[in-house]
């Protein structure tokens, strides 16, 4: 049986609320407890560092992907199970999603949004059929959910677009949804 891998998109900053870092740590630990490999952006800062350190401390496998130009800025975490350095951001995103069975999006900034929308667009275009979960910690992603609904309501996307996203509020709910979709 092959190990399932979950790609986590999240901030290279910790954000304004302690709940974001707590959710990242809990998710990392729960992924490891489930026996799933964490795939993420290979940084050791912000929520990226939190999720990876928690997965490692719980004995989980970690697969990090970082472009060469971010090695210093995001403090490339070289003690991962697998550490991949790419030339470009586009390569990073491709390697991450191609090495994952599912995607979970924690709070984050423009990079996390870029990653989410690329995964969502690729799903819409039929380039993959991997589940995409949005972890709405303390309502962080509420405006995004409204925007997605508006995009559909205004005729810029088919209603199926919203169906490609699973909204969860906690790491525990994310794990439960992943268990269902990855079984």
C-alpha positions, 0 to 999 in steps of 0.5 A, a space after each residue: 500500500 502506498 503512502 498517501 500524500 497531502 499538499 498543504 498550502 499556507 503562509 510563510 508568515 504566522 498571521 495575526 491570530 494564534 489560532 492559525 499557527 495552532 491549526 498548522 501544528 495540529 494539522 501537521 501532527 494529525 497528518 503524521 498520525 494518519 500515516 500520510 506524508 506532508 507535501 509543502 513549500 519547504 520553508 521553516 518560517 510562518 505556518 509552513 514551518 509550524 506544519 512541517 515541524 509538527 509533522 516531523 515531531 510526530 514521526 511523519 514523512 515530509 516532502 518540501 519543494 522550494 525554488 532556489 530564489 526563496 531558499 534564504 527568504 523562506 529559510 529552506 528546511 533541509 532536514 525534511 524526508 525529501 527536500 527538492 529545490 526547483 528553478 521557478 515558482 511554477 515548477 514548485 507548484 507543479 512538483 507539489 501538486 503532482 506529488 500529492 493525493 489531496 490539497 489542504 489550504 490553511 490561512 495564507 497570503 498571495 502565494 497561498 491564493 496563487 497555489 489554491 487558484 492554480 489547483 482549482 483551475 487545474 481541477 476545473 480543466 480536468 488536469 487532476 481530480 484531487 480533493 481540495 480542502 479549504 481550512 477556514 480557521 476562525 472564518 479567515 477564508 469567509 471572504 474567499 468563499 463569498 467571492 467564489 459564490 459570486 463568481 458562479 452567481 455572476 456567470 463566470 464559472 459553472 456551479 461545479 467550481 464551488 463543488 471542487 472545494 470542501 470547506 472545513 473549520 478545524 484540522 480534525 474536520 480536515 482529516 475526517 474529510 481526507 479519510 473519506 475522499 482518500 479511501 
